[in-house]
Amino acid sequence: MGNFKELPAYKKGYELAMEIFNLTKIFPAEEKYSLVDQVRRSSRSVCTNMAEAFFQRRYKDYFTSN
């Protein structure tokens, strides 16, 4: 496993984060700063957390389940 961007979970998380970003563009103006900001940050944190965990892994099979 060479790169965290090759992980299927990361790819799906990134795809969903982009979809969320585009969906929040059509939110009402009064929601632009509070709700939209929170939703966008939380969707981005999924991929960020996966990347961070990938670099902290200690074992070759860290991301596989037995």
QUIRA-V960104 format. One record per helix or strand of 2 or more residues. SS is the DSSP state (A for helix, B for strand). FROM is the first residue (numbers start at 1). LEN is the number of residues. If there is no record, write none. Layout:
# QUIRA-V960104
SS;FROM;LEN / SS;FROM;LEN
This chain:
# QUIRA-V960104
A;4;3 / A;8;17 / A;29;3 / A;35;22
